[in-house]
Amino acid sequence: MLRNTCQTTLTMLCFLLVSSGTEAQQSSPVTETILKLKDSQIQSNEGLVVIEAEHYVTQGSTDHRRWIVFNDTSPALHGFADNDPLHVQGASQNSYIELLPDTRTHHSETLVEGRNFSAVPGQLAVIAYPIHFQQSGRYYIWARAYSSGSEDNGVHIGIDAQWPVSSQRLQLCKGKNRWTWSSNQRDQQNHCGTPNTIWLDIPNEGLHTLKVSMREDGFELDKLILTQDPSYVPSGKGPKETRYFPGPIKQKTRFFNINEYSLILIADKEFSSDGKIPFYYDRNNEALAIDARVEAYRDIWVSAELKVSDEIWGKKPTDERKFNQATLVTLGEVDGESSYRVFLNKELIAQVTNKETSIDYQENYFQLGPLTLKPDDILRVEAKAVTNGKIPENGGTAFARGRWRGIILRE
């Protein structure tokens, strides 16, 4: 498949913003640095993911609170309400992030939902970390954090667009005034929680986005670890960050103008001939084609079918999928303008014809409209080998071979 992957570019983005008072306004935060790492992302390594907190790639929902990066070069005066000095000493890579302004440090100070506290995950100060997971399954989460009070020790964690209950309310109680690891989830019976009760289920291998959002302002985060070992306990600054360096993207050899898709049904891999006249695989042009040297195969519909099964998209056999757009990809040929028909369960949904062309084997894209598929549906594509009488061949004229490459589906 030709799916694009998320890649980042080395960019130092500095936001110089004016502060006013102790409460951050949309127009009044402070200087911040966001680091994007060139051509790399976090990866899992034998069931372990290690993230330096300052290596987030995006930050959103920052009207009232935002994560600020602190390191050896950070200014002592940053303009936000913050009762803590810098805690660079002891931080991994001498760098960490903190949620500011910090206007609630003790129980006696006013709690304002949606400002200095958020029981709702994903509501305030959301940062994102793209991770390439080599293994799916359950990952237990550890955070290395610094807490100096009773109201700066909670944070929410999510994956992609989801905020599972299992990863909300990570709580740090022990180890005040020093960098400390915690994997505890706060609950009503135990506000400090129990170790290894924060976790995420990763449904499949590949790229996912870990997200962190505010629960309490003033939270200081140095490092995150995701591990599939429930008995794992990090110590000290923890292991080094696990990085993924993708190789160069292979040059496309087909579907050149397709950049967004949900599923590609490749003609030679997914479809098989269903009649007496077979398609053959044209290796040079990566397409199914009709052998027009056989006169009986000319000017007649030749068909190939695909039976929809759960293996095609990895869902339950009872599931259906609704696609907003289906696209038939054919090849233009100089010696004839082949026609194509597409059927779903014997119902004709489209009939199209290649335009005349002077460029052999150029891809054509025919929009078939929305399409709903469910297991056991039969999708059939038919093509004709035809001639336009313009290309001499063996005392006659050459025939176009009804070449086609597949159907692209987009949700």
MIFI-631692 format. One record per atom (N, C-alpha, C, CB): x, y negated, z; residue in one letter. Coordinates in steps of 0.02 Angstrom, whole numbers, plus 50000, padded with zeros to 5 digits. Glycine has a CB too. Layout:
REM MIFI-631692
XYZA/...
This chain:
REM MIFI-631692
500425006050000M/500005000050000M/500434993750000M/499535000050061M/500124988349981L/500504982249971L/500344976950023L/500384979549903L/500134979150082R/499894974250131R/500454969550153R/499604977950192R/500264963150156N/500744958350181N/500834959250255N/500514951150165N/501434957750281T/501554957950352T/501724951050376T/502124962850369T/501624950150443C/501764943550472C/502514942750480C/501404942750541C/502794937350451Q/503494935750460Q/503544928550483Q/503904937050395Q/504014927150525T/504094920350551T/504714917050522T/504124920350626T/504744910450526T/505304906650499T/505654902950555T/505054901650446T/506314902550552L/506694899250604L/506544891850603L/507454900550596L/506164889550654T/505974882550656T/505974880250728T/505274881550623T/506264874550741M/506204871550807M/505704865950802M/506904868950834M/505124867050834L/504594862150831L/504574858450898L/503904865450816L/504714852050898C/504714848150960C/504124843350959C/505384844350969C/503704843751009F/503124839451014F/503274834151067F/502474843551030F/503384827951047L/503504822551094L/502844819051108L/504034817451067L/502594819751170L/501934817451186L/501974813451250L/501434823451193L/501554808551256V/501584803951313V/501154806651369V/501344796951292V/501404806351431S/501024808751488S/500674802851522S/501474812451539S/500104804451553S/499714799251587S/499354802451645S/499214795751539S/499594801351706G/499274804251764G/499474811551772G/498524803751758G/499094815151815T/499254822051830T/498864826951789T/499134823551903T/498344824751754E/497914829251714E/498084828451640E/497164827751726E/498254834051607A/498434833751536A/497834832151493A/498754840251512A/497904827451448Q/497384825851400Q/497594828351331Q/497234818151399Q/497124828651284Q/497284830951217Q/497824826551186Q/496664831051174Q/497834820151206S/498324815551176S/498904814051223S/497974809051157S/498974817651280S/499474815551328S/499874821051362S/499154811651379S/500074826551326P/500584830751356P/501294828151344P/500534837751329P/501814832751352V/502504830551356V/502924833951303V/502794831751426V/503574832851304T/504024836151256T/504004843651266T/504744833651264T/503954847451210E/503934854751213E/504324857551154E/503204857451214E/504644863151164T/504994866551110T/504694873351099T/505744867151126T/504524874951036I/504274881551018I/504794884650971I/503564881250984I/505024890550987L/505534893850947L/505214899350906L/506094896750991L/505324899150840K/505104904450796K/505724907950769K/504644901750739K/505744914450774L/506344918250756L/506304920650684L/506444924150803L/506814919250645K/506814920550574K/506794928050559K/507434917350542K/506324929850515D/506294936550487D/506324942050540D/506844937550437D/506034940950598S/506054946150649S/505434945550692S/506684945550692S/505284950950725Q/504734951050772Q/504894956250825Q/504054952450738Q/504514956150878I/504604961150930I/504384967950903I/504194959350994I/504704973250926Q/504484979950907Q/504474984450968Q/504954982850852Q/504104989950963S/504154995051015S/504744999550998S/503494999151021S/505085001951049N/505665006251040N/505595012151087N/506335002451053N/505385017851059E/505275023951099E/504785022551156E/505945026651126E/504245019151139G/503715017851188G/503845012151235G/503605023951227G/504335007851219L/504505002251262L/504514995751221L/505185003351297L/504194990551247V/504194983851216V/504454978951268V/503484981851190V/504964975051250V/505244970051296V/505214963251262V/505974971851317V/504924958351295I/504804951751266I/505084946351311I/504044950551253I/505484941851283E/505664935751318E/505074930851311E/506334932551288E/504814928451367A/504194924551367A/504224918451322A/504024922451437A/504814915251318E/504874909151278E/504854910451203E/505514905551296E/504844916651182H/504854918351111H/504154919151082H/505244924651100H/503664915651109Y/503004915751078Y/503034911951012Y/502474912651125Y/502574913650965V/502604910450899V/502054905350888V/502554915750845V/501514905650926T/500984900650921T/500704899250991T/500414902850872T/500414893350999Q/500064891551060Q/499434887651042Q/500524887351107Q/498874889451073G/498244886051060G/497854884751123G/497824890151012G/497284881251116S/496844879451172S/497234875651226S/496514885751203S/497554870151204T/498014866551249T/497744859651269T/498684865651214T/497094858651266D/496814852151284D/496964850351357D/496064852151273D/496964855251402H/497034853851473H/497654856751505H/496434856351510H/497894862351479R/498504865451505R/498904868151446R/498334871151556R/499564868351453R/499984871351402R/500594874451434R/500184866151349R/500884879351396W/501504882451418W/502084878151396W/501574889751389W/502544876751442I/503134872751429I/503754877051438I/503164866551476I/504214876751389V/504834880551393V/505344876651435V/505124881851322V/505644880151484F/506174877251524F/506814881351516F/505974876951599F/507384877851509N/508034881151503N/508574876351528N/508174883251429N/509204877951513D/509754873951540D/509744866751515D/510414877051521D/509424865451459T/509414858751431T/508764854951445T/509524859051356T/508314857951485S/507674854651499S/507764848551542S/507194859651533S/507384843351529P/507434837251571P/507144838451640P/507074831451537P/507434835351689A/507174836051758A/506494832751765A/507664832951808A/506374827351726L/505724823951728L/505354825451664L/505814816251738L/504794828951670H/504424830851609H/503734827651606H/504354838351606H/503524824051658G/502904820251654G/502274823851676G/502814817951586G/502314830351691F/501734834051714F/501744834751789F/501714840951681F/501154835551819A/501114837151890A/501414844051901A/500374836851916A/501924844351944D/502264850651957D/502664849952022D/502734852651898D/502474853852073N/502804853352138N/503454857352141N/502334855752192N/503594861352088D/504174865652089D/504774862352056D/504024872252056D/505384863952080P/505984862252042P/506064867351986P/506614862152087P/506564866451943L/506694871251890L/506934877851920L/507214868551840L/506744883351888H/506954890051912H/507344893651858H/506344894251932H/507764889851822V/508164892851768V/508644897951795V/508544887351729V/508934896551854Q/509404901251883Q/509044907851900Q/509734898251946Q/509304913251873G/509004919751885G/508524921851831G/508644919751950G/508334917251788A/507884918951733A/508274922551678A/507534912651704A/507954927251645S/508264930851589S/508424925851533S/507814936651564S/509014926251506Q/509234921651453Q/509214914351475Q/508814922651390Q/509194913151541N/509174906351569N/508604902251539N/509834902751556N/508034905451529S/507464902051499S/506814905351520S/507514901951422S/506294901251530Y/505634903851549Y/505104898851528Y/505604905351626Y/504464900551539I/503924895951524I/503474895051585I/503504898551464I/503154889151589E/502724887551646E/502094884051621E/503094883151698E/501534885551653L/500884882451637L/500814875851675L/500304887151653L/500784870351638L/500744863751669L/500194859551636L/501424860151664L/499944854551672P/500114852551740P/499864857551793P/499834845651755P/500194857451850D/500004861751906D/499684857451959D/500634865651935D/499014857251959T/498644852752004T/498324856552062T/498114848951966T/498364863152062R/498074867052118R/498594871952142R/497404870752097R/498904870452198T/499434874752225T/499214878552287T/500034870652241T/498664876352319H/498424879652381H/497664880052380H/498664875852444H/497384884352422H/496654885352426H/496294878852443H/496494890652477H/496614874552481S/496284868452504S/496164863452447S/496684865152559S/496524864252392E/496454859652336E/495884861852290E/497104859152296E/495574857052257T/494954858352220T/495074862952160T/494654851752195T/494654868052155L/494664872552097L/494174869852045L/494474879852117L/494414868851985V/493994866451930V/494024871651874V/494224859351905V/493484875451866E/493454880651814E/493534877451745E/492794884651818E/493974880351705G/494094877651638G/494614872251636G/493474875151610G/494894870451695R/495424865351697R/496044868251731R/495184859051734R/496014869051799N/496594871751834N/496514879151851N/496724867851897N/495974882051829F/495834889151840F/495384891651783F/495504890351909F/495494897851762S/495064900751711S/494954908151725S/495374899851641S/494344909751746A/494164916751755A/494044920151688A/493534917351798A/493954916051635V/493814918751568V/494474919251530V/493314914151530V/494674925251510P/495294925951470P/495214922951401P/495494933351464P/495764920251375G/495754917251308G/495454910351305G/495384921551263G/495314907251363Q/494994900751365Q/495494895051364Q/494554900151426Q/496054895751398L/496534890351405L/497244892751391L/496494887251476L/497634888551356A/498344889651346A/498504896751323A/498724888051410A/498324898251261V/498414905051234V/499044905251191V/497784907251192V/499514909551210I/500124910551171I/500124917451140I/500754909451214I/500484918251084A/500444924451046A/501134927151029A/500054923350981A/501184933751031Y/501804937351015Y/501654942850964Y/502144940251079Y/501854942150900P/501764947750854P/502224953550873P/501904945450781P/501944959550876I/502334965550895I/502214970950843I/502134967950966I/502754974050821H/502704979750776H/502744986050819H/503274979650721H/502164989450827F/502124995450868F/502295001550826F/501434996150901F/502795005150846Q/502975011350812Q/502585017350839Q/503715012650819Q/502285016450898Q/501875021650928Q/501215018550953Q/502255025350986Q/500665021850939S/500025019750966S/499945022751036S/499425021850920S/499395021051071G/499265023951136G/499255018751191G/499785029151152G/499275021051253R/499215016651311R/499895013851332R/498905020451370R/499905007251344Y/500515003851366Y/500365000351433Y/500754998751313Y/500775001851483Y/500724998551548Y/501134992151546Y/500965003251606Y/500874986851577I/501164980151569I/501484977851634I/500624975151547I/502104975351627W/502454972251683W/502624965051663W/503104976251701W/502544960451711A/502724953451700A/503244951451752A/502104948851704A/503754947951729R/504254945051775R/504074937751785R/504994945851748R/503874936051846A/503594929451859A/503884926451922A/502824929751864A/503774919951931Y/504004916351990Y/503404912852022Y/504564911151971Y/503274914352086S/502714911352121S/502964908252186S/502164916552135S/502764902052197S/502954898652259S/502364896752302S/503364892452243S/501754898452279G/501154896852318G/500634902252310G/500864890152296G/500024900652333S/499484905652330S/499054904852268S/499054905152392S/499164899452228E/498724898052172E/499104897152106E/498304891852186E/499664900752100D/500054900252038D/500284907252016D/500664895652048D/499884912352033N/500124919152025N/499654923751986N/500264922152092N/499234920951941G/498774925051902G/498774923151828G/498074924551930G/498714928251785V/498724927051712V/498324932551678V/499464926751685V/498084931151617H/497704936151578H/498124938351518H/497014933251554H/498024944551496I/498384947251438I/497874950651392I/498934952251460I/497974949751326G/497524952851277G/497904955451217G/496994947751254G/497544958351170I/497854961051109I/497414959251050I/497954968751114I/497724956550997D/497364954350938D/496814949450959D/497064960350899D/496184950750942A/495644946150962A/495274948651023A/495154945250904A/495544953651058Q/495204956751114Q/495544955151180Q/495164964351104Q/495144954651233W/495394953651301W/495104959151345W/495204946551328W/495374965251341P/495094970851378P/495104969651453P/495484977251363P/494614972451488V/494574971751561V/495204974551593V/493954975451588V/495504979651563S/496084982951591S/496714978551594S/496234989151553S/496714972951556S/497314968751554S/497184961651579S/497584968451484S/496614960551609Q/496454954051638Q/496714953751710Q/495694952651635Q/496834947751734R/496984946251805R/497614949751830R/496394948351847R/498154949351791L/498794951651818L/498984947151876L/499354951551762L/499164950151933Q/499244946451995Q/499944947752025Q/498704948352046Q/500244942352049L/500894942752081L/500824940352153L/501434938452044L/500944944852203C/500884942952273C/501554943352309C/500374947352308C/501894949052303K/502524950052338K/503084946352302K/502684957552343K/503624945252339G/504214942252309G/504144934852295G/504374945752246G/503854931152341K/503784923952332K/504464920452328K/503364921052390K/504474915152290N/505054910752283N/505664914352254N/505244907952350N/505534919152211R/506064922452173R/505744925952113R/506464927552218R/506144927352062W/505884930952004W/505724938152024W/506404930751947W/505094940052009T/504844946452034T/504434949951979T/504424945552097T/504484956551975W/504084960551928W/503414962451959W/504464966751906W/502884962151920S/502224964351943S/501834967651886S/501824958451971S/501484973051903S/501024976351856S/500344977351890S/501314983151831S/500194972851937N/499584973551978N/498994969851948N/499714971052048N/498404972951952Q/497794969551932Q/497384967751993Q/497374974051884Q/497224961451999R/496814959052054R/496114961752048R/496804951252056R/495814964052104D/495114966052105D/494794963552169D/495044973752098D/494154964452176Q/493784961652234Q/494004964852299Q/493044962452224Q/494184971252297Q/494374974652358Q/495104973352378Q/494264982052350Q/495524972152327N/496234971052340N/496474965352296N/496644977552328N/496514959352323H/496694953552284H/497404953952257H/496614947252325H/497834957652291C/498524958452267C/498584964152218C/498994959452326C/498094968452215G/498094973752165G/498564979452181G/498274970952100G/498574984452136T/498974990452142T/499444990952082T/498534996752148T/500064993152092P/500534993752035P/500264998251980P/501204996452059P/500454996551918N/500265000351858N/499515000651846N/500545007351862N/499174995251861T/498454994951847T/498294989951792T/498064993051911T/498804987051762I/498714982651703I/498964986551642I/499104975851712I/498524987451593W/498724991251534W/498314989451473W/498674998651547W/498574991151414L/498234990251350L/498264996651310L/498564984451309L/497724998151273D/497725003651226D/497835000951156D/497045007651231D/498385003151124I/498535001051055I/498255006251008I/499315000251045I/497755004550966P/497375009550928P/497765012850872P/496765006350899P/498265009350844N/498625012150788N/499315008950782N/498235011250722N/499755012250747E/500425009550735E/500375003350690E/500885014950702E/500904999450691G/500914993550647G/500914987150687G/500334993750601G/500744981650653L/500794975050681L/500174973250722L/500894969850626L/500274971250784H/499744968650827H/500004962350862H/499514974050879H/499544958350888T/499734952150920T/499554952250994T/499394946150886T/500064952351037L/499964951851108L/499824944551126L/500574954551148L/499334943351170K/499154936551189K/499164935851265K/498464934651160K/499354929951287V/499364928251358V/498984921751366V/500094927651386V/498534921451415S/498154915251428S/498134913851502S/497434915851399S/497974907651519M/497994905351588M/497434908251631M/497944897851589M/497614910151692R/497114911051745R/497204905551798R/497184918251778R/497834904651819E/497984899351867E/498554894951840E/498184902351936E/498474888351847D/499014884051824D/499614884651869D/498774876651821D/500194882851843G/500814883551880G/501144890251873G/500684882251952G/500824894951835F/501114901651827F/501764901051787F/500624906451791F/502294904251812E/502944904151780E/503104911251755E/503494901651828E/503244911951690L/503334918451659L/504024918751625L/502774919851607L/504394923951642D/505064924851615D/505094930351563D/505554926351671D/504744935851574K/504814941551531K/504204946051536K/505454945551549K/504054949751483L/503514954651482L/503794961351458L/502934952251436L/503554966751489I/503734973451468I/503094977451459I/504204976851519I/503044980951403L/502504985851391L/502834992651385L/502084984051326L/502604997451424T/502905004051423T/502375009551424T/503375004851484T/502515014951388Q/502065020751388Q/502215025451446Q/502115024451322Q/502725023951484D/502905028151542D/502565025251604D/503675028451551D/502055028651632P/501715025851690P/502135025651753P/501095029951704P/502695029251754S/503135029251812S/503705024151807S/503425036051823S/503725020651750Y/504265015851739Y/504205009851786Y/504275013451666Y/504775007851817V/504795001951860V/505414997951840V/504805003851937V/505334991851813P/505914987851794P/506274985051854P/505704982151747P/506904983351845S/507284980351899S/507714974651871S/507734985651935S/507944970251914G/508354964651893G/508014960551839G/509024967151868G/508394958751788K/508114954951732K/507794959351680K/508654950751700K/507834966051690G/507534970651642G/507974971751582G/506854968051621G/507764976251537P/508154977751477P/508124971951427P/507914984151444P/508554972451376K/508564967351324K/507924967651282K/509184968251280K/507774961851252E/507194961351209E/507254966251150E/507104954151183E/506694969551135T/506684974251079T/506464970651016T/506214980351094T/506894970550966R/506764966550905R/506694971050845R/507324961450894R/506304968750798Y/506184972250735Y/506414967750678Y/505424974250726Y/506844970350634F/507084966550576F/506854970150513F/507864965850578F/506304967850484P/506044971250425P/506504970450365P/505344968650407P/506534975550323G/506924975150262G/506574970850210G/507064982050234G/506884969750153P/506564965750101P/505934969050075P/507054964550043P/505434965050059I/504814967750032I/504934970149961I/504254962350034I/504714976149947K/504804978949880K/504414974949829K/504594986349878K/504714974049771Q/504374970549717Q/503774974549693Q/504864969049659Q/503224971249682K/502624974649659K/502714977349589K/502014969849661K/502454983249578T/502444986049510T/501724986649484T/502774992949509T/501224985149526R/500534984949504R/500134980849555R/500244992149495R/499514979149536F/499084974849577F/499434968249592F/498894978449643F/499704965249539F/500124959249547F/499754953349578F/500404957249481F/499124952449561N/498754946549584N/498314948049645N/498324943849529N/498414953849676I/498034955649735I/498464954349797I/497814963149733I/498264949449836N/498624947749898N/498214949049960N/498834940549896N/497564949349954E/497124950650011E/496684956649995E/496694944450029E/496674961450039Y/496254967350028Y/496164971050094Y/496574972049974Y/495664975250096S/495554979650153S/495724986750137S/494834979250177S/495634988650074L/495754995550053L/495894995649978L/495145000150070L/496394999549958I/496545000449887I/496425007749869I/497284998249871I/495965008849822L/495835015549797L/496235016249733L/495065016649785L/496815019449738I/497275020049682I/497035025649635I/497995021349705I/496985023949571A/496675028549523A/497005035449524A/496715025649454A/497665035649520D/498005042049513D/498065045849578D/498685041149484D/497935042649635K/497985046049700K/497315047949729K/498355041549748K/496805043849718E/496165044849751E/495635048049705E/495905038349776E/495695047249640F/495195049649593F/495435055949557F/495015044049542F/494965060149538S/495135066149499S/494615066949443S/495165072549544S/494835069549386S/494385070449329S/493825075349346S/494775072849267S/493215073849323D/492645077949342D/492305081249282D/492135073849379D/492615080649222G/492295083449162G/492785087549121G/491985077949120G/492565089549061K/492985093549017K/493555089448988K/492565096448960K/493445082948980I/493975078648954I/494335075449014I/493675073148906I/494965076949024P/495325074449083P/495675067849070P/495825079549107P/495775063949123F/496265058649121F/496955061749133F/496105053149175F/497465058449109Y/498145060349128Y/498475054349162Y/498565062749066Y/499005055749199Y/499355050349234Y/499915047649189Y/499645052749301Y/499845041349169D/500355037949129D/500875035149177D/500035032249085D/501435038749185R/501935036849233R/502265030149216R/502465042149238R/502375028849152N/502705022649132N/502295016549151N/502825022649057N/501635017149150N/501205011449163N/500805012149228N/500725010449106N/500935017449266E/500615018549332E/499855017849327E/500895013649383E/499565021749283A/498845021249272A/498575028049249A/498675015749220A/497925029049259L/497585034649227L/497425032649156L/496935036649266L/497485037449110A/497385035949038A/497085042049003A/498065033949005A/496835040948942I/496535046248901I/497015047848844I/495825043948872I/497125054248831D/497585056148778D/497235055448711D/497845063448788D/497285049648680A/496915048148619A/497215051548557A/496905040648607A/497755055248566R/498015059248509R/497515064748491R/498705062248527R/497125066848541V/496605071948529V/495985068348504V/496455076148594V/495795069648442E/495235065948413E/494595066748452E/495125068148341E/494495072648482A/493875073848520A/493845069548583A/493825081248539A/494405066648603Y/494415062548664Y/494295055148649Y/495085063348700Y/494195053348585R/494105046348566R/493365044348568R/494405045048497R/493255037948581D/492585035048578D/492075039048618D/492355034448506D/492285041548676I/491835045348719I/492015043648791I/491885053048705I/491515043448833W/491635041648903W/491995047348939W/490965039948940W/492545045748970V/492935050449011V/492895047949083V/493685051048986V/492785052449129S/492645050249197S/493095053549249S/491915051649214S/493165049949305A/493525052449364A/493125050349425A/494255049849368A/493125054649476E/492715053449535E/493125053449599E/492165058649540E/492855049949647L/493125049949715L/492545051249762L/493475043049732L/492625056149807K/492125057349858K/492345053949922K/492015065049870K/491935049349947V/492125045450006V/492145050050067V/491615039650017V/492695049850104S/492765053850165S/493085049550219S/493185060150151S/493055051950280D/493335048050335D/494095047450329D/493155051250402D/494415052050291E/495145051550283E/495345045250244E/495405057650246E/494895042750203I/495055036950162I/495195030850206I/494495035350113I/494795029950259W/494915024050301W/494985025650375W/494355019250292W/495015032050392G/495185033950461G/494655032350512G/495795030650481G/494025032250491K/493475031050538K/493065037350546K/493035025250514K/492575037050591K/492145042750603K/491745044450540K/491665041450662K/491595050750530P/491245052750469P/490565049350459P/491145060150468P/490265047050513T/489595043950508T/489635036450492T/489215045050572T/490235033650495D/490295026350485D/490235024550411D/490975023950512D/489955018650399E/489955015750333E/490355009250336E/489235014450306E/490595007050278R/490955000750275R/490654996350221R/491705001950262R/490544990150239K/490274985250193K/490844980750169K/489694981050226K/490944980750103F/491464976650073F/491144970750036F/491904980850025F/491424964850049N/491154958850017N/491314958449942N/491414952650052N/491854961749923Q/492044961449853Q/492404967849833Q/492484955349839Q/492224970449775A/492584976149745A/492854973849677A/492114982449737A/493464975749661T/493794973549600T/494074979549563T/494354968449615T/493874980449500L/494154985549458L/494764982749422L/493624988249407L/495324986349425V/495944984049393V/496084988649334V/496544984049444V/496084985749274T/496214989449212T/496834986549178T/495604989149164T/497054989849124L/497614987349085L/497384985549015L/498184992549082L/497534979348994G/497394977348926G/497874980848878G/497444969748918G/497634982248816E/498044985748767E/497944982348699E/497864993348763E/498494981648661V/498464977948598V/498084981748544V/499164976348574V/498004988248551D/497704992248497D/496964993748508D/498074998748490D/496654990748559G/495934991848569G/495694988848634G/495774999148567G/495054987048635E/494754983948694E/494314989148728E/494344977448674E/494624993048772S/494254998448806S/493714995748851S/494745002848846S/493174999648856S/492624998148902S/492655002848962S/491934998648867S/492365000549018Y/492365004349080Y/491675003949112Y/492915001749129Y/491485009349146R/490875009349185R/491035011849255R/490325013849151R/490705008849304V/490805010849374V/490125012849402V/491125005149417V/490095018749432F/489475021349460F/489565022749535F/489255027849423F/489035021749573L/489015023949643L/488415028549650L/488965017849692L/488545034849664N/488015039849671N/487555039849609N/487595038549734N/487865039949550K/487535040249485K/487175033849465K/487045045849486K/487215028749507E/486915022249490E/487455017749460E/486595018949553E/487325015249400L/487795010849367L/487825004149404L/487605009749293L/488425002149426I/488484995749461I/488864990549419I/488844996749528I/489224992849366A/489574987949324A/489784991349259A/490184985049360A/489764987449204Q/490054989549141Q/490434983549113Q/489514992149090Q/491084984549098V/491514979049078V/491944981249019V/491954976649136V/492214976348983T/492644977748925T/493254973148928T/492254976648859T/493834976048915N/494444972048912N/494404966948856N/495064976548902N/494684961048868K/494724956048815K/495304957748768K/494824949048845K/495244955248706E/495784956248658E/496414952748685E/495584953448588E/496984956048675T/497604953348703T/498184954648656T/497744956448772T/498694950548662S/499324951648625S/499864954148672S/499544945148589S/499694955148736I/500174957448786I/499964964448809I/500214952548846I/500344969348793D/500174976248811D/500244977348886D/500614981148773D/499754980948914Y/499764983448983Y/499754977949036Y/500384987748994Y/499444972349019Q/499354967049068Q/498734968549109Q/499284960149032Q/498784967549175E/498214969249219E/497624964549207E/498434968949293E/497024967549206N/496394963749205N/496024965149270N/495954965749143N/495674960049294Y/495314960749358Y/494574959349346Y/495614955749412Y/494154964349360F/493434963649351F/493094964049419F/493164969249303F/492744958649436Q/492384958349500Q/491744962349495Q/492234951049521Q/491664967249540L/491084971649540L/490554969449590L/491294978649555L/490704964349631G/490224962149681G/490304965949746G/489524962849655G/489854964749794P/489884968249859P/489744975749851P/489394965149909P/490024979649897L/489954986849892L/489944989849962L/490524989949850L/489454994149976T/489414997750040T/489555005150027T/488724996650074T/490035007850063L/490215014850055L/490125018650120L/490935015550030L/489895024750115K/489825029050174K/490065036050155K/489095029250201K/490255040050203P/490505046750188P/490035050650143P/490625050550253P/490335054350097D/489995058650048D/489725054849988D/489435062350081D/489785048149988D/489625044449927D/490105046449871D/489645036749940D/489855046149809I/490265047649751I/490375041249711I/489935053149707I/491005039249705L/491185033449665L/491505036049601L/491685028649705L/491225034049543R/491475036549479R/491665030849432R/490935041049446R/492235031649400V/492465026849350V/492515030449283V/493155023749370V/492235027349231E/492265030049163E/492625025149117E/491545031549136E/492965027949068A/493335023749020A/493295026848950A/494075022949041A/493415022648899K/493405024948830K/494075023448796K/492835021648791K/494305028248756A/494875027048711A/494585024448645A/495305033548701A/494785018348626V/494495015148566V/495055012048525V/493975009748587V/494875010048464T/495355006448422T/495035000048395T/495585010848363T/495434995048386N/495184988848354N/495404988448281N/495424982648393N/495734993848257G/495924994148187G/496494989748167G/495344992548146G/496854987048215K/497374982048199K/498084984948201K/497324976348246K/498184990648232I/498854993348240I/498914999848200I/499024994548315I/499284999748144P/499355005848103P/499715011348142P/499745004348038P/499495017648131E/499825023248164E/499655029748126E/499605023848238E/500165033048100N/500085039548068N/499525039748016N/499955044848121N/499515034947972G/499005034847920G/498335032447944G/498935041447891G/498275030548007G/497645027848035G/497805021848077G/497265033248076G/497435020948130T/497565015348177T/497635018148248T/496995010048174T/498035014648287A/498155016748355A/497545015548400A/498765013148384A/497495019848450F/496935019248498F/497195017048566F/496575026048504F/496835012248595A/496945010648666A/496695016548707A/496575003948686A/497025017648764R/496905023848801R/496495022948865R/497555027048818R/496145017448871G/495695016548928G/496065016648994G/495165021848929G/496645013648996R/497055013849056R/496755009649113R/497765011449041R/496775012349174W/496545008449233W/496945010749294W/495775009449245W/497015006049342R/497455007249399R/497105008349465R/497915001449407R/496495006149472G/496155007349535G/495615002349550G/496655007349590G/495345002849611I/494824998349636I/495064995349702I/494145001949644I/495024988649706I/495234985049766I/494604983149805I/495654978549748I/494604984549870L/494024983049913L/494244978049967L/493734989549946L/493824972849976R/493984967650027R/493374966450069R/494214961049993R/493454966750135E/492904965650182E/492814958250196E/493024969350248E/
